[in-house]
Amino acid sequence: MTSEKVTGIVVEGDKRGRLIEFPTANIKADDLPPAGVYAVLVHIEGRTMEGVANVGTALTFGRKKPVAEVHIFGFSGELYGKEISMDFIRKIRDERKFPGVKELKEQIIRDCEEAKRILLSEKHLLISYDLHSL
C-alpha cells in the first residue's frame, strides 16, 4: 500500500483527457510521488471519491513538466481553482509511452478497472478491520 498524500489546486491542462472520454483534474502540487499510475481516493469540499491518477510527463504526448492528473470515477463538473487532496492507495504500473491515442485509451480502461478492484479490496479490508476492532 502506498501512503502518499498530495494536496494542491486544480489548474487547466491540455484537455486531452476529455477528447478520449477520460476527463482529468490537473493538480498543481509540489511534492509528487514517483511517476506512474495509481488507484487514489480524492477529497474535494468534504466529499471523498475514487479515481485513477497519473503522475508524470504524459510520455505519449511529450509534456516536459511532471504533473498529477486524476480521473474521478462518475464525476462531472468544474473543479478549476478548487483545492483537492489525493490519497495514493496503490501503484498500478509505471508510466509509459504508447504508440498512439487508441492504445493509450485501451490502457486507461484497464487502469480504471484495476483501480476499482484495488479500491474495493481496500474497502473490504477497512470494513473487516473495523468489525474486528469492536
JOWO-V899451 format. One record per pair of residues at least 24 apart in sequence whose C-alpha atoms are under 8 Angstrom apart, sorted by the first residue. I is the first residue (numbers start at 1). J is the second residue. D is the distance in whole Angstrom. If there is no record, write none. Layout:
# JOWO-V899451
i=I j=J d=D
i=I j=J d=D
This chain:
# JOWO-V899451
i=1 j=89 d=6
i=1 j=90 d=5
i=1 j=91 d=8
i=2 j=88 d=6
i=2 j=89 d=5
i=2 j=90 d=5
i=2 j=91 d=7
i=3 j=87 d=7
i=3 j=88 d=6
i=3 j=89 d=6
i=4 j=33 d=7
i=4 j=87 d=6
i=4 j=88 d=5
i=4 j=89 d=8
i=5 j=85 d=7
i=5 j=86 d=6
i=5 j=87 d=5
i=5 j=88 d=6
i=6 j=31 d=7
i=6 j=32 d=7
i=6 j=85 d=6
i=6 j=86 d=5
i=6 j=87 d=7
i=7 j=83 d=7
i=7 j=84 d=6
i=7 j=85 d=4
i=7 j=86 d=6
i=8 j=83 d=6
i=8 j=84 d=6
i=8 j=85 d=7
i=9 j=80 d=8
i=9 j=81 d=6
i=9 j=82 d=6
i=9 j=83 d=5
i=9 j=84 d=6
i=10 j=79 d=6
i=10 j=80 d=5
i=10 j=81 d=5
i=10 j=82 d=6
i=10 j=83 d=6
i=10 j=84 d=7
i=11 j=80 d=5
i=11 j=81 d=6
i=12 j=80 d=7
i=20 j=101 d=8
i=20 j=105 d=7
i=22 j=71 d=6
i=23 j=71 d=6
i=24 j=69 d=6
i=24 j=70 d=5
i=24 j=71 d=4
i=24 j=72 d=7
i=25 j=69 d=5
i=25 j=70 d=5
i=25 j=71 d=7
i=25 j=79 d=7
i=25 j=80 d=8
i=26 j=67 d=7
i=26 j=68 d=6
i=26 j=69 d=4
i=26 j=70 d=7
i=27 j=67 d=7
i=27 j=68 d=5
i=27 j=69 d=6
i=27 j=70 d=8
i=27 j=84 d=8
i=28 j=67 d=7
i=28 j=68 d=7
i=29 j=67 d=8
i=29 j=68 d=8
i=32 j=67 d=8
i=32 j=68 d=7
i=35 j=94 d=7
i=35 j=95 d=6
i=36 j=91 d=7
i=36 j=92 d=7
i=36 j=93 d=6
i=36 j=94 d=4
i=36 j=95 d=4
i=37 j=91 d=6
i=37 j=92 d=5
i=37 j=93 d=5
i=37 j=94 d=6
i=37 j=95 d=6
i=37 j=111 d=8
i=38 j=88 d=6
i=38 j=89 d=7
i=38 j=90 d=6
i=38 j=91 d=4
i=38 j=92 d=5
i=38 j=93 d=7
i=38 j=115 d=7
i=39 j=88 d=6
i=39 j=89 d=6
i=39 j=90 d=5
i=39 j=91 d=6
i=39 j=92 d=7
i=39 j=114 d=8
i=39 j=115 d=5
i=39 j=116 d=8
i=39 j=118 d=7
i=39 j=119 d=7
i=40 j=86 d=6
i=40 j=87 d=5
i=40 j=88 d=5
i=40 j=89 d=5
i=40 j=90 d=7
i=40 j=115 d=8
i=40 j=119 d=8
i=41 j=86 d=6
i=41 j=87 d=5
i=41 j=88 d=7
i=41 j=89 d=7
i=42 j=72 d=7
i=42 j=84 d=7
i=42 j=85 d=6
i=42 j=86 d=5
i=42 j=87 d=7
i=43 j=84 d=6
i=43 j=85 d=5
i=43 j=86 d=6
i=44 j=82 d=8
i=44 j=83 d=7
i=44 j=84 d=5
i=44 j=85 d=7
i=45 j=83 d=8
i=45 j=84 d=8
i=49 j=73 d=7
i=50 j=116 d=8
i=50 j=119 d=8
i=51 j=112 d=8
i=51 j=115 d=7
i=51 j=116 d=8
i=52 j=111 d=7
i=52 j=112 d=6
i=52 j=115 d=6
i=54 j=95 d=8
i=55 j=95 d=8
i=56 j=95 d=7
i=58 j=95 d=8
i=58 j=97 d=8
i=59 j=95 d=7
i=59 j=96 d=6
i=59 j=97 d=5
i=59 j=98 d=8
i=60 j=96 d=7
i=60 j=97 d=5
i=60 j=98 d=5
i=60 j=99 d=7
i=60 j=100 d=7
i=60 j=101 d=8
i=60 j=104 d=8
i=89 j=119 d=8
i=90 j=118 d=8
